[in-house]
Amino acid sequence: MKQASHTPAFRSLLTFCVCTGVLVVVVARGKAVEPLVGKTEVDRQRNAALLSEYDYRQYPVAITGYNGQDLQRVGFFRWQPAIRTRVGSRGSYKAGMTQLPGGKLVLAACRDNYEEDSVKRAFLIDVYESSDEGLTWQKIGRSPLFGKEPSLANLPDGTLVLSVQEFGPGATRETLPISRSTDGGRTWETFNLEGGSYPRNLIVEPDGTLLMVRGGDSGAVRERVYAHLELGRSQDGGKTWQFSEGVIDWNPQHFGEVGSIRLRDGRLLAVLRTRLPGAPVQDSHGFGVMMITQSTDDGRHWSKPEIMTSAAEVHLYLTELTDGRILATYSSYHLPFGVFAIVSSDGGRTWDRENPIQLALSARNHVGWPVTLQLAGGDLITAYALTAYVQQPPDLTVTEVVRWRLP
């Protein structure tokens, strides 16, 4: 893919700037040439020259390792101690995590059981608990669900609620499985909701009501346009749901993997995964970005989304901290592959993208789905998946947690 941005014709190109001006899409004669990053036009031209010969179609899910990177800079690292432990055995992958009222942590991790049960691409969900804030983990059971992208929440009475993207034998992805456990994750009962669009997480409201925010058109067709948000509320712990529409001030565009949070000031924030406008390859991995929107009327209307991350930065999870700051934990599908976090000190309006926090590194792009909780003493704990064994198949991935603190 030949990049024209470093030729004299560059000055006649239309540049569409998003977010803070760090990310642009260059358009020549009505056709997108390549998404670029850089603070200045000179930086963007220099980055374009370095990326000029990439044909993204030749790379799995369009990931070269350099998508979304500003190569016109260097980084200065400051290390601090952390505690990192592994959950379960090799082969575990993405996980949901929550903390029960008594302090016990529960984690639900998916596992590809192709080798185990000779069922092609069937993802089991193993359940673990920790009584020492993540220092050690014990497997306590297995959910009856087959799926990926798990979310795990707990109600004030200790009931666990688990949702997954349906992914297993006979899965149509036209329903959303919801499982409940009243014994800490050892046994489960399952309900199926119409619509296959899955939430990044579930919100537990102060009165115990469950709130789900997901892509509005919940059909199984992946390329269907998702115009607005769908809000689901359950007053019986996830057994039954009532749905309403949340209207976004936005032209219809495909999005999904909606993460949401209710802030202490009452606002709702939601982050949406979509494709970078004008990307040369229509793939939401190498050219996936996260957009952020807010609602001040309990989800009925949402502000115009703004691009929050660079290309190939996805799986964003929001955590409001006790000091009022908001933490955004996300996966990096560009080098260095891994899990990172950024902080907002003004209620999610702006983010400190110049000082990302590196939480974990992966040997390749099979990484992510981080979930961060704040423990009683102020420590943060982040669960995530990564590739740890590149040359030792078949079980290449692991689930881990890291305990850490913000400065």
VOLUMMAR-418512 format. One record per residue (C-alpha): residue number from 1; x, y, z. Coordinates in Angstrom, 1 decimal, padded with zeros to 4 digits. Layout:
VOLUMMAR-418512
 pos      u      v      w
 NUM      X      Y      Z
...
***
This chain:
VOLUMMAR-418512
 pos      u      v      w
   1  000.0  000.0  000.0
   2  001.9  003.0 -001.2
   3  001.6  006.1  001.0
   4  001.3  009.5 -000.7
   5  001.6  011.6  002.4
   6  005.2  012.4  001.9
   7  004.8  013.7 -001.7
   8  004.0  017.3 -002.7
   9  000.4  016.2 -003.2
  10  000.2  015.8  000.6
  11 -000.8  019.5  001.0
  12 -004.0  018.8 -001.1
  13 -005.1  015.9  001.1
  14 -008.0  016.2  003.5
  15 -007.0  015.3  007.0
  16 -009.7  014.3  009.5
  17 -008.4  015.0  013.0
  18 -010.0  013.2  016.0
  19 -009.6  013.4  019.7
  20 -006.5  015.5  020.7
  21 -005.1  015.7  017.2
  22 -002.8  012.8  017.8
  23 -004.7  010.5  015.3
  24 -005.6  011.4  011.8
  25 -006.9  009.7  008.7
  26 -005.4  010.9  005.4
  27 -007.8  011.0  002.4
  28 -006.6  011.3 -001.2
  29 -009.1  011.9 -004.0
  30 -011.9  010.6 -001.8
  31 -010.1  007.4 -000.8
  32 -008.6  006.7  002.6
  33 -004.9  006.0  002.2
  34 -003.8  005.2  005.8
  35 -004.5  006.2  009.4
  36 -001.6  008.1  010.9
  37 -000.5  009.4  014.3
  38  001.6  012.3  015.3
  39  001.2  015.6  017.1
  40  002.2  017.8  014.1
  41  001.9  017.5  010.3
  42  005.7  017.0  010.1
  43  005.4  014.1  012.6
  44  002.6  012.6  010.6
  45  004.6  012.8  007.4
  46  007.6  011.1  009.0
  47  005.4  008.3  010.4
  48  003.8  007.9  007.0
  49  007.2  007.4  005.4
  50  008.0  004.6  007.9
  51  004.6  002.9  007.2
  52  004.5  003.5  003.5
  53  004.9 -000.1  002.2
  54  002.5 -002.0  004.5
  55 -000.2 -003.9  002.8
  56 -002.4 -004.6  005.9
  57 -004.3 -007.4  004.1
  58 -001.2 -009.5  004.4
  59 -001.3 -009.5  008.3
  60 -003.7 -011.4  010.5
  61 -006.6 -009.1  011.5
  62 -004.5 -006.2  010.0
  63 -002.1 -006.0  012.9
  64  001.5 -005.1  011.9
  65  002.5 -004.2  015.4
  66  002.9 -000.6  014.4
  67 -000.7  000.4  013.9
  68 -001.6  003.4  016.0
  69  001.9  004.2  017.1
  70  003.6  007.6  017.0
  71  007.1  006.6  016.1
  72  008.4  010.2  016.4
  73  009.0  009.9  020.2
  74  010.8  008.0  022.9
  75  009.6  006.9  026.3
  76  011.0  007.3  029.8
  77  010.0  004.5  032.2
  78  009.6  004.7  035.9
  79  009.2  001.3  037.5
  80  007.6  000.5  040.8
  81  006.9 -002.8  042.7
  82  003.8 -004.9  041.9
  83  002.6 -008.4  042.7
  84  001.8 -010.7  039.7
  85  000.3 -014.1  040.0
  86 -001.2 -016.6  037.6
  87 -004.7 -017.9  037.7
  88 -005.2 -021.6  036.8
  89 -003.1 -023.5  034.3
  90 -001.9 -022.7  030.8
  91 -004.7 -022.4  028.3
  92 -006.8 -019.9  030.2
  93 -007.7 -016.7  028.4
  94 -010.0 -013.7  028.9
  95 -011.6 -013.3  032.3
  96 -014.2 -011.4  034.2
  97 -013.6 -010.5  037.9
  98 -015.5 -009.2  040.8
  99 -015.3 -008.9  044.6
 100 -017.9 -010.3  047.0
 101 -019.2 -008.2  049.9
 102 -016.9 -010.1  052.3
 103 -013.8 -009.3  050.3
 104 -013.4 -012.6  048.5
 105 -012.4 -012.2  044.8
 106 -014.1 -014.4  042.1
 107 -012.7 -014.7  038.6
 108 -014.3 -016.5  035.6
 109 -011.8 -017.3  032.8
 110 -012.6 -018.8  029.4
 111 -010.6 -021.8  028.1
 112 -010.4 -023.2  024.6
 113 -011.1 -027.0  025.1
 114 -010.3 -028.1  021.6
 115 -007.7 -030.5  022.9
 116 -009.6 -031.4  026.0
 117 -012.9 -032.5  024.6
 118 -012.3 -032.6  020.8
 119 -015.0 -029.9  020.3
 120 -013.7 -027.3  017.8
 121 -013.4 -023.8  019.3
 122 -015.7 -024.4  022.3
 123 -014.7 -022.1  025.1
 124 -015.4 -023.3  028.6
 125 -015.7 -021.0  031.6
 126 -013.6 -022.0  034.7
 127 -014.4 -020.2  038.0
 128 -011.7 -019.4  040.6
 129 -011.7 -017.6  044.0
 130 -009.1 -015.8  046.1
 131 -009.4 -015.2  049.8
 132 -006.1 -013.2  050.0
 133 -006.8 -010.4  047.6
 134 -005.3 -012.2  044.6
 135 -002.2 -013.7  046.0
 136 -003.4 -017.2  045.5
 137 -006.3 -018.7  043.5
 138 -008.3 -021.9  043.8
 139 -010.5 -023.4  041.1
 140 -014.0 -023.9  042.6
 141 -016.1 -024.9  039.6
 142 -017.1 -024.5  036.0
 143 -019.9 -022.5  034.5
 144 -022.3 -024.4  032.1
 145 -021.8 -021.7  029.5
 146 -019.6 -021.9  026.4
 147 -018.4 -018.5  025.5
 148 -015.8 -015.7  025.4
 149 -015.6 -012.1  026.6
 150 -017.0 -012.8  030.1
 151 -018.3 -010.2  032.5
 152 -018.8 -010.9  036.1
 153 -020.7 -008.8  038.7
 154 -022.0 -009.4  042.2
 155 -025.2 -008.1  043.9
 156 -025.4 -006.8  047.4
 157 -026.6 -010.2  048.6
 158 -023.6 -011.9  047.1
 159 -025.3 -013.3  044.0
 160 -022.9 -013.6  041.1
 161 -024.1 -012.7  037.6
 162 -022.1 -013.8  034.6
 163 -022.5 -012.9  030.9
 164 -020.5 -014.2  027.9
 165 -020.5 -013.9  024.2
 166 -022.0 -017.2  023.1
 167 -019.2 -019.2  021.5
 168 -019.5 -023.0  021.5
 169 -021.4 -026.0  020.1
 170 -024.5 -024.9  018.3
 171 -024.0 -021.2  019.2
 172 -025.9 -018.8  016.9
 173 -024.8 -015.6  018.6
 174 -028.4 -014.5  018.5
 175 -028.8 -014.8  022.3
 176 -026.9 -013.5  025.3
 177 -026.5 -016.1  028.0
 178 -026.8 -014.8  031.6
 179 -025.9 -017.1  034.5
 180 -026.5 -016.6  038.2
 181 -024.8 -018.2  041.2
 182 -025.9 -017.9  044.8
 183 -023.1 -020.1  046.2
 184 -020.0 -018.1  045.3
 185 -019.6 -019.5  041.8
 186 -019.9 -023.2  042.5
 187 -023.2 -023.9  040.8
 188 -025.1 -021.8  038.2
 189 -028.5 -021.3  036.6
 190 -028.7 -019.8  033.1
 191 -031.1 -017.6  031.3
 192 -030.9 -016.5  027.6
 193 -031.7 -013.0  026.5
 194 -032.7 -012.2  022.9
 195 -030.0 -010.5  021.0
 196 -026.3 -011.5  020.7
 197 -024.7 -008.2  021.4
 198 -022.7 -008.6  024.6
 199 -021.7 -005.9  027.2
 200 -018.2 -005.3  028.4
 201 -019.5 -005.3  031.9
 202 -022.7 -005.0  034.0
 203 -023.4 -002.1  036.4
 204 -024.8 -002.8  039.8
 205 -026.8  000.3  040.9
 206 -027.0  001.4  044.5
 207 -030.4 -000.2  044.9
 208 -029.2 -003.5  043.6
 209 -030.7 -003.1  040.1
 210 -028.5 -004.5  037.3
 211 -027.9 -002.2  034.3
 212 -026.6 -003.5  031.0
 213 -025.5 -001.2  028.2
 214 -024.9 -002.9  024.9
 215 -025.1 -002.3  021.1
 216 -028.6 -001.4  020.1
 217 -029.1 -003.8  017.2
 218 -028.4 -007.1  018.9
 219 -028.7 -009.4  015.8
 220 -026.1 -012.0  015.0
 221 -025.0 -010.4  011.7
 222 -021.7 -008.8  012.6
 223 -021.7 -006.2  009.9
 224 -025.2 -004.9  010.7
 225 -025.2 -001.2  011.6
 226 -025.6 -000.5  015.3
 227 -027.3  002.9  015.4
 228 -028.0  003.4  019.1
 229 -027.5  001.9  022.5
 230 -029.8 -000.6  024.2
 231 -030.2 -000.4  028.0
 232 -031.4 -003.4  029.9
 233 -032.4 -003.3  033.6
 234 -033.1 -006.2  035.9
 235 -034.6 -006.0  039.3
 236 -034.5 -009.7  040.0
 237 -030.8 -010.4  039.8
 238 -030.6 -011.0  036.1
 239 -033.5 -013.4  035.7
 240 -035.7 -011.0  033.6
 241 -034.9 -007.8  031.9
 242 -036.6 -004.7  030.6
 243 -035.0 -002.9  027.6
 244 -035.1  000.7  026.4
 245 -033.2  002.7  023.7
 246 -030.4  005.1  024.5
 247 -030.1  007.6  021.6
 248 -026.6  008.6  020.6
 249 -025.9  011.9  018.8
 250 -024.0  010.1  016.1
 251 -024.4  009.0  012.5
 252 -025.1  005.2  012.5
 253 -021.9  003.2  012.6
 254 -021.0 -000.3  013.6
 255 -019.9 -000.6  017.2
 256 -020.0 -003.1  020.0
 257 -018.2 -004.3  023.2
 258 -019.8 -001.5  025.2
 259 -018.2 -000.8  028.5
 260 -020.1  001.4  031.0
 261 -019.9  002.9  034.4
 262 -022.1  004.9  036.8
 263 -020.1  007.7  038.3
 264 -020.7  009.1  041.8
 265 -022.0  012.3  040.3
 266 -024.8  010.4  038.6
 267 -023.5  010.5  035.0
 268 -023.2  007.4  032.9
 269 -020.0  006.9  030.8
 270 -019.9  004.4  028.0
 271 -017.0  003.4  025.8
 272 -017.7  001.8  022.4
 273 -015.4 -000.3  020.2
 274 -015.6  000.6  016.5
 275 -013.4  000.8  013.4
 276 -011.3  003.9  012.7
 277 -013.0  006.0  010.1
 278 -011.3  005.6  006.7
 279 -009.2  002.6  007.7
 280 -007.6  000.8  004.7
 281 -008.8 -002.5  006.1
 282 -012.2 -002.9  007.7
 283 -011.0 -004.7  010.7
 284 -011.7 -003.7  014.3
 285 -008.5 -005.3  015.6
 286 -005.6 -003.6  013.8
 287 -007.9 -000.6  013.2
 288 -010.2 -000.8  016.2
 289 -010.5  002.3  018.4
 290 -012.5  003.1  021.5
 291 -014.9  006.0  021.6
 292 -016.4  007.6  024.7
 293 -019.8  009.1  025.3
 294 -021.8  010.2  028.4
 295 -025.4  010.5  029.5
 296 -026.8  012.9  032.1
 297 -030.4  011.7  031.9
 298 -030.0  008.1  033.0
 299 -029.1  006.7  029.6
 300 -032.0  008.1  027.5
 301 -029.7  010.3  025.5
 302 -025.9  010.1  024.9
 303 -023.4  012.7  023.8
 304 -021.6  012.6  020.5
 305 -018.8  010.0  020.9
 306 -015.2  011.1  020.8
 307 -012.3  008.9  019.8
 308 -010.4  008.0  023.0
 309 -007.6  005.7  022.0
 310 -005.2  005.2  019.1
 311 -005.8  002.5  016.5
 312 -005.3 -001.1  017.9
 313 -006.1 -000.1  021.5
 314 -009.3 -001.8  022.5
 315 -011.1 -003.8  025.4
 316 -011.4 -000.6  027.5
 317 -012.6 -001.0  031.1
 318 -013.6  001.9  033.3
 319 -013.0  002.1  037.1
 320 -013.9  005.0  039.3
 321 -011.3  005.3  042.1
 322 -011.9  006.3  045.7
 323 -010.0  009.6  045.1
 324 -012.4  010.5  042.3
 325 -010.0  009.8  039.4
 326 -011.2  007.4  036.6
 327 -008.9  004.6  035.4
 328 -009.2  003.3  031.9
 329 -007.6 -000.1  031.4
 330 -007.2 -001.4  027.9
 331 -005.4 -003.9  025.5
 332 -002.7 -002.9  023.1
 333 -002.8 -004.7  019.7
 334  000.3 -002.8  018.6
 335  003.8 -003.1  020.0
 336  004.4 -003.5  022.8
 337  001.5 -006.0  023.0
 338  000.0 -006.0  026.4
 339 -002.2 -004.3  028.9
 340 -002.0 -000.6  029.7
 341 -004.0  002.1  031.6
 342 -004.5  005.8  031.5
 343 -006.1  008.2  034.0
 344 -008.6  011.0  033.9
 345 -008.7  013.6  036.7
 346 -011.7  015.5  035.4
 347 -014.5  013.0  035.3
 348 -013.6  011.4  032.0
 349 -013.5  014.6  030.0
 350 -009.7  014.4  029.3
 351 -007.2  011.6  029.6
 352 -003.5  011.6  030.4
 353 -002.4  009.8  027.2
 354  001.2  011.1  027.5
 355  001.8  008.9  030.6
 356  000.3  005.4  029.9
 357  000.9  002.8  032.6
 358  002.3 -000.5  031.4
 359  000.6 -003.3  033.4
 360  001.6 -006.4  031.4
 361  003.4 -007.4  028.2
 362  002.4 -010.2  025.8
 363  004.5 -012.1  023.3
 364  002.0 -011.4  020.6
 365 -001.4 -009.7  020.1
 366 -003.5 -012.4  021.7
 367 -003.9 -010.4  024.8
 368 -006.2 -008.4  026.9
 369 -009.8 -008.0  028.2
 370 -008.4 -006.4  031.4
 371 -010.7 -005.8  034.4
 372 -009.5 -003.5  037.2
 373 -010.9 -003.4  040.8
 374 -009.9 -001.2  043.7
 375 -009.3 -003.1  047.0
 376 -010.1 -001.9  050.4
 377 -006.6 -000.7  051.2
 378 -006.3  001.3  048.0
 379 -004.4 -001.2  045.9
 380 -005.6 -001.9  042.4
 381 -005.9 -005.4  041.0
 382 -006.1 -006.1  037.2
 383 -007.0 -009.4  035.7
 384 -006.0 -010.0  032.0
 385 -004.9 -012.6  029.5
 386 -001.8 -012.7  027.4
 387  000.4 -015.0  025.2
 388  003.2 -016.4  027.3
 389  004.3 -019.5  025.3
 390  004.8 -018.7  021.6
 391  006.8 -021.8  020.7
 392  005.1 -024.3  023.0
 393  001.6 -025.2  021.6
 394 -001.2 -025.9  022.0
 395 -001.7 -023.9  025.2
 396 -000.1 -020.5  024.5
 397 -002.2 -018.2  026.7
 398 -002.5 -017.6  030.4
 399 -004.8 -015.6  032.8
 400 -003.0 -013.5  035.3
 401 -003.6 -010.8  037.9
 402 -001.4 -007.9  039.0
 403 -001.7 -006.0  042.2
 404 -000.4 -002.4  041.9
 405 -000.8  001.2  043.1
 406 -001.2  004.5  041.3
 407  001.3  007.2  042.3
***
